[in-house]
Amino acid sequence: MPLTPEQNQALNELLRHVPKQAAQSAPTPPGWLQTWLGLSDEQVQSRLLSLITHKDKVEGLFLDWVEKNPMDSTFMFLGAAAAALYRAEKEINPAINSFTDAFFYLSICVSGGSANLSAMTPTGKAIASLVMTIGPAMTAKSLDRK
């Protein structure tokens, strides 16, 4: 199901806040995301946009994956969210200077704890809100041995 014009506008507004890398004359070494997934930042963003257009199917696949792999899915979810948070907050938020800072902050969000840092950008706040909403259920599922 394609996005409605309103959803497309909201998505474009959300992605507008994600900093774009400046063009460089020399190729940059691959980042951890490219090394880990074998995809560039642009490819990851393109695939995420593709997933959004197929939301219902993706949601079903995601829930099946979480059900079958609760621990893996929790760490993958936090890792992806931390990568997105770091990208949204770097150079803007003085408290998030690395992927580790972003992962630490989101790990605290999942546990319902309180941190001495918080997201500053609208995109970062949206990511943190998503983690605070979905993360505790995923964590509980990963620790449930039924």
Contacts in CASP RR format, 6 or more apart in sequence:
PFRMAT RR
TARGET T0000
AUTHOR 0000-0000-0000
METHOD contacts of the structure
MODEL  1
MPLTPEQNQALNELLRHVPKQAAQSAPTPPGWLQTWLGLSDEQVQSRLLS
LITHKDKVEGLFLDWVEKNPMDSTFMFLGAAAAALYRAEKEINPAINSFT
DAFFYLSICVSGGSANLSAMTPTGKAIASLVMTIGPAMTAKSLDRK
1 53 0 8 1.000
1 54 0 8 1.000
1 55 0 8 1.000
1 56 0 8 1.000
2 53 0 8 1.000
3 11 0 8 1.000
3 52 0 8 1.000
3 53 0 8 1.000
11 49 0 8 1.000
11 52 0 8 1.000
14 122 0 8 1.000
14 123 0 8 1.000
14 126 0 8 1.000
15 45 0 8 1.000
15 123 0 8 1.000
17 88 0 8 1.000
17 121 0 8 1.000
17 122 0 8 1.000
17 123 0 8 1.000
18 45 0 8 1.000
18 87 0 8 1.000
18 88 0 8 1.000
18 123 0 8 1.000
19 87 0 8 1.000
19 88 0 8 1.000
19 90 0 8 1.000
19 91 0 8 1.000
19 92 0 8 1.000
21 41 0 8 1.000
30 38 0 8 1.000
30 40 0 8 1.000
32 99 0 8 1.000
33 39 0 8 1.000
33 41 0 8 1.000
33 44 0 8 1.000
33 83 0 8 1.000
34 40 0 8 1.000
34 41 0 8 1.000
37 44 0 8 1.000
39 47 0 8 1.000
41 87 0 8 1.000
51 58 0 8 1.000
52 58 0 8 1.000
65 73 0 8 1.000
66 73 0 8 1.000
66 138 0 8 1.000
66 141 0 8 1.000
67 141 0 8 1.000
70 138 0 8 1.000
70 141 0 8 1.000
70 142 0 8 1.000
70 144 0 8 1.000
71 142 0 8 1.000
73 138 0 8 1.000
73 142 0 8 1.000
74 135 0 8 1.000
74 138 0 8 1.000
74 139 0 8 1.000
74 141 0 8 1.000
74 142 0 8 1.000
77 131 0 8 1.000
77 134 0 8 1.000
77 135 0 8 1.000
77 138 0 8 1.000
78 103 0 8 1.000
78 106 0 8 1.000
78 107 0 8 1.000
78 110 0 8 1.000
78 131 0 8 1.000
78 135 0 8 1.000
79 103 0 8 1.000
79 106 0 8 1.000
81 106 0 8 1.000
81 127 0 8 1.000
81 130 0 8 1.000
81 131 0 8 1.000
82 99 0 8 1.000
82 102 0 8 1.000
82 103 0 8 1.000
82 105 0 8 1.000
82 106 0 8 1.000
83 99 0 8 1.000
83 102 0 8 1.000
84 123 0 8 1.000
84 124 0 8 1.000
84 127 0 8 1.000
85 96 0 8 1.000
85 102 0 8 1.000
85 105 0 8 1.000
85 106 0 8 1.000
85 119 0 8 1.000
85 124 0 8 1.000
85 127 0 8 1.000
85 128 0 8 1.000
86 96 0 8 1.000
86 98 0 8 1.000
86 99 0 8 1.000
86 101 0 8 1.000
86 102 0 8 1.000
88 119 0 8 1.000
88 121 0 8 1.000
88 123 0 8 1.000
88 124 0 8 1.000
88 127 0 8 1.000
89 96 0 8 1.000
89 102 0 8 1.000
89 119 0 8 1.000
89 120 0 8 1.000
89 121 0 8 1.000
89 124 0 8 1.000
90 96 0 8 1.000
90 97 0 8 1.000
92 120 0 8 1.000
92 121 0 8 1.000
93 117 0 8 1.000
93 119 0 8 1.000
93 120 0 8 1.000
93 121 0 8 1.000
95 101 0 8 1.000
95 105 0 8 1.000
95 116 0 8 1.000
95 117 0 8 1.000
95 118 0 8 1.000
96 102 0 8 1.000
96 105 0 8 1.000
96 117 0 8 1.000
96 119 0 8 1.000
101 117 0 8 1.000
104 115 0 8 1.000
105 115 0 8 1.000
105 117 0 8 1.000
105 118 0 8 1.000
105 119 0 8 1.000
105 128 0 8 1.000
106 127 0 8 1.000
106 128 0 8 1.000
106 131 0 8 1.000
108 114 0 8 1.000
108 115 0 8 1.000
109 115 0 8 1.000
109 128 0 8 1.000
109 131 0 8 1.000
109 132 0 8 1.000
109 135 0 8 1.000
110 131 0 8 1.000
110 132 0 8 1.000
110 135 0 8 1.000
110 136 0 8 1.000
110 138 0 8 1.000
110 139 0 8 1.000
111 136 0 8 1.000
111 139 0 8 1.000
112 132 0 8 1.000
112 136 0 8 1.000
118 128 0 8 1.000
119 125 0 8 1.000
119 127 0 8 1.000
119 128 0 8 1.000
END
